[in-house]
Amino acid sequence: MPRAPKWLFDTVDLLTTKLPDVTVDETVFLSPSVKKIRMSGVFDKVKLTVGAYIDFRVTETEVRRYTVSNFDKETQSMEFIVHLHGKGCGADYMNALQPGDVLSLNKPSTMIKYYDSSFQQYIIFGDESSLGLAQSFAPVLKQNKHIFQFIFELDEENLKIPEILGLESVIVYPKTGLFKNEDWIKQLPVFPLQNEAHIKFILTGNVKSAQTFRKVIKDTTKSKVYLHGYWLEGKKGL
């Protein structure tokens, strides 16, 4: 529900369990269009899973969803990596956040189940909007000794960001429409697959890119695929 009447969001806010006030501690621009935001609060009762998210009410009638990229219970902090694309209300809201801002936030939601420990290997695809999810996945994949590969399509100014974030096993491609080409996707170095039934693909980011990638996987392998498109050209508030 990215958009709804003000009265409905007001009612939901009244009924939703909130975190104690959260303070923005630090903001860092990793590029002109990617911002890392660290917040602190009292998170003793917060339990997170890979890909947990918070719906931010960015205007009186709009909400936008952002993945918790890092959570540290010892320091009582959580981080978000946000893509400031275009002039949307979500980008404007996140761009304006600065240290010292105090926010009233819902508890993180863990409804989406990205991670399943039974799979030996993960291949995770996305774009700038998927960087937070990748950060959420990385320590769990390493700790549980999975084989994994991150694949990103990124704008030119963001090609180095996975390296800046310390992500490992990363392949980065420029965002030029390559992932809308089935024949090109079939040539990716992750294909052909071995032990394909033990591999799970997580496809996020641009809906059209993720859908094309999924079609190739379904047509050529027996691997498990989870698709969660984050945005679509011409579609507001996906």
Residue pairs with C-beta under 8 A, 6 or more apart in sequence:
1 63
2 62
2 63
2 64
2 65
2 236
2 237
2 238
3 61
3 62
3 63
3 236
3 237
4 61
4 63
5 61
6 60
6 61
9 57
9 60
9 61
9 63
13 57
16 106
16 107
17 106
17 107
18 104
18 105
18 106
18 107
19 41
19 42
19 43
19 46
19 104
19 105
19 106
19 107
20 41
20 42
21 41
21 102
21 103
21 104
22 39
22 40
22 41
22 102
22 103
22 104
22 105
23 39
23 40
23 41
23 100
23 101
23 102
23 103
24 37
24 38
24 39
24 97
24 98
24 99
24 100
24 101
24 102
24 103
25 38
25 39
25 40
25 77
25 99
26 36
26 37
26 38
26 99
27 35
27 36
27 37
27 38
27 97
27 98
27 99
28 35
28 36
29 35
29 36
30 36
30 81
30 158
30 161
30 164
30 165
31 157
31 158
31 161
32 84
32 157
33 83
33 84
33 85
33 128
33 155
33 157
33 158
34 81
34 82
34 83
34 84
34 128
34 131
34 158
34 161
35 81
35 82
35 84
35 94
35 95
36 69
36 79
36 80
36 81
36 82
37 79
37 80
37 81
37 82
37 94
37 97
38 77
38 78
38 79
39 77
39 78
39 79
39 80
39 103
40 75
40 76
40 77
41 76
41 78
42 76
43 71
43 73
43 76
43 77
43 78
44 73
44 76
46 71
46 73
46 107
46 108
47 110
48 68
48 71
48 108
48 110
49 110
49 113
49 114
49 115
50 114
50 115
50 133
50 136
50 137
50 140
51 67
51 112
51 113
51 114
51 115
51 133
51 136
51 137
52 67
52 68
52 71
52 108
52 109
52 110
52 136
53 65
53 66
53 67
53 68
53 108
53 109
53 112
54 65
54 66
54 68
54 105
54 106
54 107
54 108
54 109
55 63
55 64
55 65
55 106
55 109
56 63
56 64
56 65
56 66
56 90
56 93
56 94
56 105
57 63
58 64
58 89
58 90
58 92
58 93
58 94
59 89
59 93
62 89
62 90
62 237
64 88
64 89
64 90
64 93
64 237
66 80
66 82
66 94
66 132
67 80
67 81
67 132
67 133
67 136
68 78
68 79
68 80
68 108
68 132
68 136
69 79
69 80
69 81
69 131
69 132
69 133
69 135
69 136
70 77
70 78
70 79
70 135
70 136
71 77
71 78
71 79
72 78
78 108
79 135
80 94
80 132
81 131
81 132
81 135
81 165
82 90
82 91
82 94
82 132
83 91
83 127
83 128
83 129
83 131
84 91
84 94
84 95
85 91
85 128
85 129
88 236
112 228
114 133
114 137
114 202
114 226
114 228
115 137
115 140
116 200
117 144
119 146
119 198
119 199
119 200
119 224
120 146
120 147
120 195
120 198
120 199
121 146
121 147
121 148
121 195
121 198
121 199
121 200
122 137
122 141
122 146
122 147
122 148
122 149
122 199
122 200
122 201
122 202
123 148
123 149
123 151
123 190
123 199
123 200
123 201
123 202
124 130
124 133
124 134
124 137
124 148
124 149
124 150
124 151
124 201
124 202
124 204
125 150
125 151
125 152
125 179
125 201
125 202
125 203
125 204
125 205
125 209
125 210
125 213
126 133
126 134
126 151
126 152
126 153
126 203
126 204
126 205
126 210
126 230
127 152
127 153
127 154
127 175
127 205
127 206
127 209
128 154
128 155
128 158
128 161
128 205
129 204
129 205
129 230
129 231
130 152
130 204
130 205
130 230
131 152
131 161
131 162
131 165
133 202
133 204
134 150
134 152
134 162
134 165
134 167
135 165
135 167
137 148
137 202
138 167
138 168
141 148
142 168
148 169
149 169
149 170
149 171
149 190
150 162
150 167
150 169
150 170
150 171
151 170
151 171
151 172
151 173
151 188
151 190
152 162
152 170
152 171
152 172
152 173
153 172
153 173
153 174
153 175
153 178
153 179
153 205
153 206
153 209
154 161
154 162
154 172
154 173
154 174
154 175
155 174
155 175
156 174
156 175
159 172
159 174
162 170
162 172
163 170
171 188
171 189
173 179
178 184
178 185
179 185
179 206
179 209
179 212
179 213
180 208
180 209
180 212
181 212
182 212
182 215
182 216
185 212
185 213
185 216
186 216
186 220
191 220
191 221
192 220
193 199
193 221
193 223
196 221
196 222
196 223
197 222
197 223
199 221
199 223
199 224
200 223
200 224
200 225
200 226
201 213
201 214
201 217
201 223
201 224
201 225
201 226
202 226
202 228
203 210
203 213
203 214
203 225
203 226
203 227
203 228
203 229
204 210
204 227
204 228
204 229
204 230
205 229
205 230
205 231
206 229
206 230
206 231
206 232
206 233
207 229
207 230
207 231
207 232
207 235
207 238
208 232
208 233
210 227
210 228
210 229
211 227
211 229
214 225
214 227
217 223
217 225
218 225
229 238
230 238
231 238
232 238
